[in-house]
Amino acid sequence: MKAEIISTGTELLLGKTLNTSAYYLTGQLSVLGIEVDYLTTVGDNRERLRDVFRQAWNRSQMVFISGGTGPTIDDLTKEIVAEVLGLTMKFDAESMKRIAAFYQNDTMPPQAEKQAYFPESAFILTNDNGTAPGAFIHKDNKYCIILPGPPSEMEVMFQKYALPQLTRLLDKDPESMKVRVLKVFGLGESELEQELADLLSDPTFALALLDKHTYIDLKMTVRTSDPVQAAAILDQQESLIREKLGNKVFAVGDETHASVIGKLLLAQQLTLSTAESCTGGLLGGRITAEAGCSAYYLGGIVSYANAAKQKLLGVQEKSLIEEGAVSECVAGEMAEGARRAFGADIGLATTGVAGPGGGTADKPVGLVYIALAYAGGVEITKNQFSGNRQSVREMTAETALNMLRLYLQEKENA
């Protein structure tokens, strides 16, 4: 099924507001197997929005519109959709009750009632995090899905109310796509293209490489009316990819490095602690983003200053003087210190030069040491990352998680 996304809001065109809603929707629709052919951003202008929506409706089977659902005069989305589709706007009393309840003891603005009007026959999508409901409209064998602009409102509405509607719709589509995404770490796009050259030209399925900066998505797509056949093809292709790439494949679908290591730590009944310098808490943040991490993650120390490395982690003054904070021996002592400080089974540490300044000929920007300490010893890797400060920090955190994943998987298979 072909789709396109329209993002409304003048603020999106001024360069001050990032259009994360469109990014979110394209990712969600891709997983569902809905092909997004066009993505348009339009300001809060009646004529332009009308033209953009009319064009989208004429060329696509499904149109998603985010934004323009609020109570102000420039919130035009529902009115424009009704106008283009020749539908009458109808008042919904139940939506008005929910809108009024949202304000509770606050005075409800008179224009709030505007949000309770919808194009006739629309299936109303409840807004659990705001006042403006969305709508799911079916006309002429096409679909228009209206969602609020703020990501905190749109994402919840999509998951709870729009997604079930889309799933039921796609189940009836005889030629719907089936999609599976594998995540790969440690190989660039050109390297992957060489490794998977024969699969990229395989006519039985489509394979796309999507660069996510710290890793690459391998998106496998099969178009068939037989879900059993689709699953069999995807299973076969996944097996071939894993044969070629081995442990470079670290996750499937919505899994992350952090969620994968969490499962491994739980399965092996092991605990983890971290010590961070250049990543400044980014590593611990990725780990604690996973629900239930308290079962295996005991805590972390951000030891940016040398004094903190000594006092909190027991790093030797001699190591700092002779080798420097960015060195193999200091990384190892940090990992051991984190393990010791929390009484954890495993300690994971990072230290490096994130930039943009601070680099030298011997220790250039992007030089990072990562250490993993456990009962049997310490493993330390030397890495040279490129890019700006944030890029170096993100690559360090993901590389550290990957190092831990490989250790745990090897331990599991021993």
C-alpha positions as CSV (number, residue, x, y, z in Angstrom):
1,M,0.0,0.0,0.0
2,K,1.3,3.4,-1.0
3,A,1.3,6.2,1.5
4,E,2.5,9.7,2.0
5,I,3.0,12.0,5.0
6,I,2.1,15.6,5.3
7,S,3.5,17.6,8.3
8,T,1.8,20.9,9.0
9,G,3.1,23.8,10.9
10,T,5.0,27.0,10.0
11,E,7.4,26.4,12.9
12,L,8.7,23.3,11.0
13,L,9.8,25.5,8.1
14,L,11.7,28.0,10.3
15,G,14.5,25.7,11.2
16,K,13.8,25.9,15.0
17,T,11.6,22.8,15.4
18,L,12.8,19.3,14.4
19,N,10.2,17.3,12.5
20,T,10.5,14.2,14.7
21,S,6.9,13.2,14.1
22,A,7.6,12.5,10.4
23,Y,10.7,10.5,11.3
24,Y,8.6,8.5,13.8
25,L,5.8,7.8,11.3
26,T,8.1,6.7,8.5
27,G,9.8,4.2,10.8
28,Q,6.5,2.8,12.0
29,L,4.9,2.5,8.6
30,S,8.1,0.9,7.2
31,V,7.8,-1.9,9.8
32,L,4.1,-2.3,8.9
33,G,5.1,-2.7,5.2
34,I,3.5,0.5,4.1
35,E,5.6,2.2,1.5
36,V,6.0,6.0,2.0
37,D,6.6,7.6,-1.4
38,Y,6.3,11.3,-0.4
39,L,7.0,13.4,2.6
40,T,5.8,17.0,2.5
41,T,6.0,19.8,5.1
42,V,3.6,22.7,4.7
43,G,3.0,25.9,6.7
44,D,-0.2,27.0,8.3
45,N,-1.7,28.4,5.2
46,R,-5.2,27.4,4.0
47,E,-4.5,27.5,0.2
48,R,-1.2,25.7,0.4
49,L,-2.5,23.0,2.7
50,R,-5.5,22.4,0.5
51,D,-3.3,22.1,-2.6
52,V,-0.9,19.7,-0.8
53,F,-3.6,17.5,0.5
54,R,-5.5,17.4,-2.8
55,Q,-2.4,16.3,-4.6
56,A,-1.6,13.7,-2.0
57,W,-5.2,12.3,-2.1
58,N,-5.1,12.0,-5.8
59,R,-1.9,10.0,-6.0
60,S,-1.7,7.9,-2.8
61,Q,-3.8,5.2,-1.2
62,M,-3.1,6.5,2.3
63,V,-2.4,10.0,3.6
64,F,-1.1,10.8,7.0
65,I,-1.4,14.3,8.3
66,S,0.3,15.4,11.5
67,G,-0.4,18.8,13.1
68,G,-3.1,21.4,12.7
69,T,-5.6,19.7,15.0
70,G,-5.7,22.2,17.8
71,P,-8.1,25.0,18.8
72,T,-6.4,28.1,17.2
73,I,-7.4,29.8,14.0
74,D,-4.4,28.4,12.1
75,D,-5.3,24.8,13.0
76,L,-6.9,23.9,9.7
77,T,-6.3,20.2,9.0
78,K,-9.7,18.7,9.7
79,E,-11.5,21.5,7.9
80,I,-9.3,21.2,4.8
81,V,-9.7,17.4,4.6
82,A,-13.5,17.8,4.9
83,E,-13.5,20.4,2.1
84,V,-11.3,18.4,-0.3
85,L,-13.2,15.2,0.3
86,G,-16.7,16.8,0.2
87,L,-17.5,15.9,3.8
88,T,-19.6,17.8,6.3
89,M,-18.0,18.7,9.7
90,K,-19.9,17.1,12.6
91,F,-19.8,17.8,16.3
92,D,-18.9,14.9,18.6
93,A,-20.2,15.2,22.1
94,E,-18.1,12.5,23.6
95,S,-14.9,14.2,22.4
96,M,-16.1,17.4,23.9
97,K,-16.6,15.8,27.2
98,R,-13.0,14.5,27.1
99,I,-11.7,17.9,26.1
100,A,-13.5,19.6,28.9
101,A,-12.3,17.0,31.4
102,F,-8.7,17.6,30.3
103,Y,-8.9,21.2,31.6
104,Q,-10.3,20.1,35.0
105,N,-10.3,23.2,37.2
106,D,-8.7,25.5,34.6
107,T,-10.9,27.7,32.5
108,M,-11.5,26.1,29.1
109,P,-10.9,28.6,26.3
110,P,-14.0,29.1,24.1
111,Q,-12.2,28.0,20.9
112,A,-11.6,24.6,22.5
113,E,-14.9,23.4,21.1
114,K,-13.3,23.5,17.6
115,Q,-11.4,20.3,18.4
116,A,-14.6,18.3,18.8
117,Y,-15.6,18.7,15.1
118,F,-14.7,16.0,12.6
119,P,-15.4,15.2,9.0
120,E,-18.5,13.0,8.9
121,S,-18.1,9.2,9.2
122,A,-14.6,9.7,10.7
123,F,-13.4,7.1,13.2
124,I,-12.2,9.3,16.1
125,L,-8.7,8.7,17.6
126,T,-8.6,9.6,21.3
127,N,-5.8,11.9,22.5
128,D,-4.6,10.6,25.9
129,N,-1.9,13.3,26.3
130,G,-3.7,16.4,25.0
131,T,-6.9,18.0,23.9
132,A,-6.9,17.5,20.2
133,P,-8.3,14.1,19.0
134,G,-7.3,12.6,15.6
135,A,-9.3,10.9,13.0
136,F,-9.3,7.9,10.7
137,I,-11.2,8.6,7.5
138,H,-12.2,6.1,4.7
139,K,-13.5,7.3,1.4
140,D,-13.3,6.0,-2.1
141,N,-11.2,3.0,-1.0
142,K,-8.6,5.4,0.3
143,Y,-7.6,6.5,3.8
144,C,-6.7,9.7,5.6
145,I,-5.2,9.5,9.1
146,I,-5.1,12.8,11.0
147,L,-2.8,13.0,14.0
148,P,-1.7,15.8,16.3
149,G,1.7,17.5,15.8
150,P,3.4,17.2,19.2
151,P,5.3,14.0,19.3
152,S,4.2,13.2,22.9
153,E,0.6,13.2,21.7
154,M,1.1,11.8,18.2
155,E,3.1,8.7,19.2
156,V,0.8,7.6,21.9
157,M,-2.3,8.1,19.7
158,F,-0.6,6.2,16.8
159,Q,0.3,3.2,19.0
160,K,-2.9,2.9,20.9
161,Y,-5.6,3.9,18.4
162,A,-4.3,4.3,14.8
163,L,-2.1,1.2,14.7
164,P,-5.0,-1.3,15.5
165,Q,-7.0,0.2,12.7
166,L,-4.0,0.0,10.3
167,T,-3.3,-3.6,11.3
168,R,-6.9,-4.7,10.6
169,L,-6.8,-2.9,7.3
170,L,-3.5,-4.5,6.3
171,D,-4.7,-8.0,7.2
172,K,-7.3,-7.6,4.5
173,D,-4.8,-6.5,1.9
174,P,-4.1,-9.4,-0.5
175,E,-0.8,-7.9,-1.6
176,S,0.5,-6.4,1.6
177,M,4.2,-6.3,2.3
178,K,5.9,-8.3,5.1
179,V,9.0,-6.6,6.6
180,R,11.8,-7.7,8.9
181,V,14.7,-5.6,10.0
182,L,18.1,-6.9,11.1
183,K,20.6,-4.5,12.8
184,V,24.3,-4.7,12.0
185,F,27.2,-3.2,13.9
186,G,30.8,-2.9,12.8
187,L,30.4,-2.7,9.0
188,G,29.9,0.2,6.7
189,E,27.5,0.4,3.8
190,S,30.0,-0.3,1.1
191,E,31.3,-3.3,3.1
192,L,27.8,-4.6,3.5
193,E,27.0,-4.2,-0.1
194,Q,30.0,-6.4,-1.0
195,E,29.1,-9.0,1.6
196,L,25.5,-9.2,0.5
197,A,25.9,-8.5,-3.2
198,D,24.1,-11.7,-4.3
199,L,21.2,-11.1,-1.9
200,L,20.8,-7.5,-3.0
201,S,20.0,-8.8,-6.5
202,D,17.7,-11.7,-5.3
203,P,14.3,-11.2,-7.1
204,T,12.3,-13.1,-4.4
205,F,12.7,-10.3,-1.9
206,A,13.9,-6.7,-1.5
207,L,16.9,-5.8,0.7
208,A,17.6,-2.2,1.7
209,L,20.5,-0.8,3.7
210,L,19.7,2.1,6.0
211,D,22.5,3.9,7.7
212,K,21.6,4.8,11.3
213,H,25.0,6.3,12.1
214,T,26.1,3.9,14.8
215,Y,24.7,0.9,13.1
216,I,23.0,-0.2,9.8
217,D,19.5,-1.5,9.4
218,L,19.0,-4.3,6.9
219,K,15.4,-4.1,5.8
220,M,14.0,-7.2,4.2
221,T,10.7,-6.9,2.4
222,V,8.5,-9.5,0.8
223,R,5.3,-8.8,-1.1
224,T,2.9,-11.7,-1.2
225,S,-0.7,-12.6,-0.4
226,D,0.5,-15.7,1.6
227,P,1.8,-14.8,5.0
228,V,3.2,-18.3,5.6
229,Q,5.2,-18.0,2.4
230,A,6.4,-14.6,3.4
231,A,7.6,-15.8,6.8
232,A,9.4,-18.7,5.1
233,I,11.2,-16.4,2.7
234,L,12.2,-14.0,5.4
235,D,13.4,-16.8,7.6
236,Q,15.5,-18.2,4.8
237,Q,17.0,-14.8,3.9
238,E,17.7,-14.0,7.5
239,S,19.6,-17.3,7.8
240,L,21.7,-16.5,4.8
241,I,22.5,-13.0,6.1
242,R,23.5,-14.4,9.5
243,E,25.8,-17.0,7.8
244,K,27.5,-14.2,5.9
245,L,27.7,-11.6,8.7
246,G,27.9,-13.8,11.8
247,N,27.9,-11.8,15.1
248,K,27.8,-8.5,13.3
249,V,24.0,-8.9,13.4
250,F,23.1,-7.8,16.9
251,A,19.4,-7.3,16.9
252,V,16.1,-7.7,15.2
253,G,13.2,-5.3,14.8
254,D,12.8,-2.9,17.8
255,E,15.6,-4.5,19.8
256,T,18.6,-2.3,20.7
257,H,22.1,-3.1,21.9
258,A,21.0,-2.3,25.4
259,S,17.9,-4.5,25.3
260,V,20.0,-7.4,23.9
261,I,22.6,-7.2,26.6
262,G,19.9,-6.9,29.2
263,K,18.4,-10.2,28.2
264,L,21.8,-11.8,28.2
265,L,22.7,-10.5,31.6
266,L,19.4,-11.7,33.0
267,A,19.7,-15.1,31.4
268,Q,23.2,-15.6,32.9
269,Q,22.3,-14.0,36.2
270,L,25.1,-11.4,36.0
271,T,25.3,-7.8,37.2
272,L,26.9,-4.8,35.5
273,S,28.3,-1.5,36.5
274,T,29.9,1.3,34.4
275,A,32.6,3.9,34.7
276,E,32.6,6.7,32.1
277,S,34.8,9.6,31.2
278,C,34.4,10.8,27.6
279,T,30.8,9.4,27.3
280,G,29.7,11.4,30.4
281,G,26.8,9.2,31.3
282,L,25.7,8.4,27.8
283,L,26.5,4.7,28.2
284,G,24.6,4.4,31.5
285,G,21.7,6.3,29.9
286,R,21.4,3.7,27.1
287,I,21.4,0.9,29.6
288,T,18.8,2.5,31.9
289,A,16.5,3.3,29.0
290,E,15.5,-0.3,29.1
291,A,12.6,-1.2,31.5
292,G,13.6,-3.7,34.1
293,C,17.3,-2.8,34.0
294,S,17.5,-2.6,37.8
295,A,17.6,-6.4,37.8
296,Y,21.1,-6.4,36.4
297,Y,22.5,-2.8,36.3
298,L,23.8,-1.8,39.7
299,G,25.0,1.7,38.8
300,G,27.6,3.9,37.2
301,I,30.3,6.5,37.9
302,V,30.9,9.5,35.7
303,S,34.6,10.2,36.5
304,Y,35.5,13.1,34.3
305,A,38.2,14.6,36.4
306,N,41.4,12.7,37.2
307,A,40.7,13.2,40.9
308,A,37.4,11.5,40.5
309,K,39.0,8.6,38.8
310,Q,41.4,8.2,41.7
311,K,38.9,8.8,44.5
312,L,35.9,6.9,43.2
313,L,37.4,4.2,41.1
314,G,40.9,3.6,42.6
315,V,42.8,4.5,39.5
316,Q,46.5,4.8,40.3
317,E,48.1,8.2,40.3
318,K,51.1,6.6,38.6
319,S,49.0,5.5,35.7
320,L,47.5,8.9,35.2
321,I,50.9,10.6,35.4
322,E,52.8,8.2,33.2
323,E,50.2,7.1,30.7
324,G,47.5,9.8,31.0
325,A,43.8,9.5,31.5
326,V,43.2,8.3,27.9
327,S,45.2,5.1,28.0
328,E,44.9,1.4,28.1
329,C,45.9,1.0,31.7
330,V,43.6,3.7,33.0
331,A,40.6,2.2,31.1
332,G,41.3,-1.2,32.6
333,E,41.6,0.3,36.1
334,M,38.4,2.2,35.6
335,A,36.5,-1.0,34.6
336,E,38.0,-2.9,37.6
337,G,37.2,0.1,39.9
338,A,33.5,0.2,38.7
339,R,33.2,-3.6,39.3
340,R,34.7,-3.3,42.7
341,A,32.7,-0.2,43.8
342,F,29.4,-1.7,43.1
343,G,30.2,-5.4,43.7
344,A,29.1,-6.2,40.2
345,D,30.1,-9.2,38.1
346,I,31.1,-7.0,35.2
347,G,32.6,-3.5,34.9
348,L,32.5,-1.6,31.7
349,A,34.5,1.6,31.2
350,T,35.2,4.3,28.6
351,T,37.9,7.0,28.4
352,G,38.9,9.0,25.3
353,V,39.3,12.3,23.5
354,A,35.8,13.4,22.3
355,G,37.0,16.7,20.9
356,P,36.8,19.1,19.3
357,G,39.9,20.2,21.2
358,G,42.2,18.3,23.5
359,G,43.8,16.1,20.9
360,T,47.6,15.6,20.3
361,A,49.8,13.9,17.8
362,D,50.0,10.8,20.1
363,K,46.3,11.0,21.2
364,P,44.2,12.5,18.5
365,V,40.6,13.5,18.7
366,G,38.5,10.3,18.5
367,L,41.0,8.1,20.3
368,V,39.0,6.0,22.8
369,Y,39.8,3.1,25.1
370,I,37.0,0.7,26.2
371,A,37.6,-1.8,29.0
372,L,35.6,-4.8,30.2
373,A,36.4,-6.3,33.6
374,Y,35.2,-9.6,34.9
375,A,36.2,-12.3,37.3
376,G,38.6,-13.8,34.8
377,G,40.4,-10.7,33.8
378,V,40.2,-7.5,31.8
379,E,39.7,-6.9,28.0
380,I,40.7,-3.5,26.6
381,T,40.2,-2.2,23.0
382,K,41.8,0.8,21.4
383,N,39.4,2.7,19.0
384,Q,39.7,5.6,16.6
385,F,36.4,7.2,15.8
386,S,35.7,10.1,13.5
387,G,33.2,12.9,13.4
388,N,32.2,15.6,15.9
389,R,32.0,15.4,19.6
390,Q,28.6,13.9,19.8
391,S,29.4,11.4,17.1
392,V,32.5,10.2,19.0
393,R,30.5,9.8,22.2
394,E,27.7,7.9,20.5
395,M,30.1,5.5,18.8
396,T,31.9,5.0,22.0
397,A,28.7,4.0,23.9
398,E,27.5,1.7,21.2
399,T,31.0,0.1,20.8
400,A,31.1,-0.5,24.5
401,L,27.7,-2.2,24.5
402,N,28.8,-4.3,21.5
403,M,31.9,-5.4,23.3
404,L,29.8,-6.5,26.2
405,R,27.3,-8.3,23.9
406,L,30.1,-10.3,22.2
407,Y,31.6,-11.3,25.6
408,L,28.2,-12.4,26.9
409,Q,27.3,-14.3,23.8
410,E,30.7,-16.1,23.7
411,K,30.2,-16.9,27.4
412,E,26.7,-18.2,26.7
413,N,27.9,-20.5,23.9
414,A,31.0,-21.8,25.7
